[in-house]
Amino acid sequence: MSKQGNRANNKMAIIKQLSKALLQLMVVGSAATFSYYLYLKWPTGLDKEVAKPAADTLKDLLVFVEQHQGVNPNLLASSTYRPDEPLYAALVAIQQKNWTHASELLKPLVDQGNADAMFWLAEISYRSNAFAGSEGAELFKAAAKLGNPYAAIRLTPKYNRYSCEMRMRRDCDDAWGDVAIELLKQRTAAGYLKAEYALLAYARYDRPDAEYFQRYLEIVKKSAEQNYFRPLNRLVEMYFDREHLSPFDESKNPLTESDKQALLQLLTYAANNNNLDSAALIYWNFSDLPNATETANNTIIRNLSTITKERHSNIALDYWVNQGKQHRDALLLGFAYAKAWDDATLGEADARQFTPRNQRSLSISQYNADLAALSDEEQGRAIAEYGAGIELQPVIYLDGISGAWDDSIF
């Protein structure tokens, strides 16, 4: 065979070897990708527990709420901050999305070295515009160094990936996660319930097992005893979010009527302790069950003076519109509260510049219900008859886990 023929044969052999190696790499890569997909999608121990009948799994919690019935007369029972605390007024402003007023209230506390005030000022700063990330990050660092674990959480890509990539890329580091966990452990050892829940909540990033779920139920009960209902509300959301256990079926695994009855019983306990987030979950998700809507409405109407959140005020406005079909005075009462909520959020001068949110929502709901709009005379009468008697004292639902934007998955 000629030299030219040998070269051709050698070239073909090399090509075959390379093709074989490439094919093997592709097979190995595909297998690895598929294996990783299965790892991510394979049901965790938590998934399997949530898929079980709720009445059985939540038996101990159901016994607890059965033994503790009745309506709590303290409307601030579930507030995470109380009126006599330095941060209360600032948190009211944050919950009302009034960032300017909140900043004015927080800055003096920041100047005094208050780590929690630093955290909250950073919270309303670092996502406020495209250039505020570094300013917020410096405040988070200062707060974390003074012992605020939630500030360290914000600086950890594992727990705050999007904002770390988009807003605080130069400041975030996974080392802050170790700082956060250590600070949460210290607070837990000192008896801080919210820190104990936070430790468990952030552990969900590490494929939670069945034991995790049992620990979660324990913290739900302990928290409920102290009127802290974020863990309970999140538990209910876990059930609504559950998927079928097959890794190839991402559709929701619907709740049975028995499941919903059990969850409603738990939420009713929280609503009776004046937690409006629980009442809202009842209103928007359990209207097909007897007495559920009535329970939600009763809770909201009992707590009119504490409302700041739109998803709570909308329930009250719907209630007044329905009542207004028979008794027009109900619309007057609704208008008086809508104006009071708007004035508290915007300030009376700002509220006169345009139709504020709650008043606009009431007007739209009236229109959709074919009810005539309130006349100027009726609005004046509503303010005169009902407005003077309205005194607002909001409940605070925000905490370090929720942050200022209240968009935490926990």
Summary of the structure (lengths in Angstrom):
residues: 410
radius of gyration: 27.1
end to end distance: 74.4
largest distance: 111.0
contacts: 1276
relative contact order: 0.10
helix: 67%
strand: 0%
